Amino acid sequence: MKLIGKIIKGTKIIKQVKIEKSEEMVFRDALEEALVEVCRELDIQVPIWLKKNTTELALYRFTFFSGEQFLESVSFDKFEIRLE
């Protein structure tokens, strides 16, 4: 599984990272590990995962997190993840 994370401010991608995880892992565990690793690489905290994120990821293989989904204030507009 490949997970791409992007930090976006306005219409510009500020920072982007790609993480690959083993296909042998349970999908949920691989996704969780990849998300934590992407956040670490981008130097942001892990956002609060909502039901809308699960739905979007299942339907579109893509979801985003707004500033309200972070416990601390952030300097970007959204954090986006995409499965490849």
Legacy VTK file of the C-alpha trace (Angstrom):
# vtk DataFile Version 3.0
C-alpha trace
ASCII
DATASET POLYDATA
POINTS 84 float
0.000 0.000 0.000
1.215 3.496 -0.847
-0.076 6.520 1.045
0.597 10.057 -0.166
0.195 12.923 2.282
0.017 16.588 1.279
-0.130 19.796 3.281
-2.105 22.424 1.365
-2.438 26.152 1.966
-4.859 27.901 -0.364
-4.275 26.226 -3.715
-0.594 25.418 -3.179
0.946 22.171 -1.997
3.370 23.196 0.744
4.845 19.774 1.459
4.272 16.220 0.193
5.475 12.771 1.235
4.885 9.194 0.043
4.997 6.170 2.369
4.873 2.511 1.348
3.703 -0.288 3.639
3.758 -4.046 3.244
0.770 -5.631 1.523
0.988 -8.502 4.017
-0.318 -6.357 6.886
-4.000 -6.042 7.747
-5.227 -3.000 5.781
-6.432 -1.040 8.813
-3.135 -1.549 10.655
-1.094 -0.631 7.562
-3.200 2.516 7.056
-2.787 3.566 10.678
0.982 3.033 10.606
1.303 4.841 7.278
-0.781 7.804 8.505
1.344 8.166 11.643
4.524 7.939 9.552
3.262 10.516 7.019
2.413 12.913 9.842
5.841 12.386 11.393
7.566 13.070 8.047
5.474 16.215 7.491
6.076 17.296 11.098
2.384 17.624 11.966
0.265 15.989 14.621
-2.017 13.090 13.736
-5.507 14.478 13.009
-8.786 13.303 14.499
-10.275 10.642 12.189
-13.992 11.172 11.546
-16.623 8.968 9.918
-16.471 11.188 6.814
-12.791 10.272 6.426
-13.639 6.555 6.440
-16.433 7.072 3.899
-14.318 9.227 1.567
-11.356 6.860 1.734
-13.565 3.846 0.992
-15.335 5.523 -1.935
-12.589 7.661 -3.468
-9.285 6.374 -1.992
-8.788 9.981 -0.871
-9.732 12.120 2.136
-8.703 15.386 3.726
-8.521 16.831 7.208
-9.349 20.467 7.984
-7.786 22.561 10.724
-10.666 21.711 13.085
-9.548 18.060 13.100
-6.263 18.927 14.815
-6.016 19.484 18.563
-3.529 22.336 18.147
-3.748 25.207 15.677
-2.154 24.580 12.288
-0.582 26.888 9.707
-2.185 25.233 6.667
-5.704 24.917 5.252
-5.929 21.150 4.843
-4.025 17.898 5.086
-4.849 15.448 2.329
-4.110 11.719 2.066
-4.484 9.505 -1.005
-4.113 5.753 -1.451
-2.273 4.458 -4.506
LINES 1 85
84 0 1 2 3 4 5 6 7 8 9 10 11 12 13 14 15 16 17 18 19 20 21 22 23 24 25 26 27 28 29 30 31 32 33 34 35 36 37 38 39 40 41 42 43 44 45 46 47 48 49 50 51 52 53 54 55 56 57 58 59 60 61 62 63 64 65 66 67 68 69 70 71 72 73 74 75 76 77 78 79 80 81 82 83
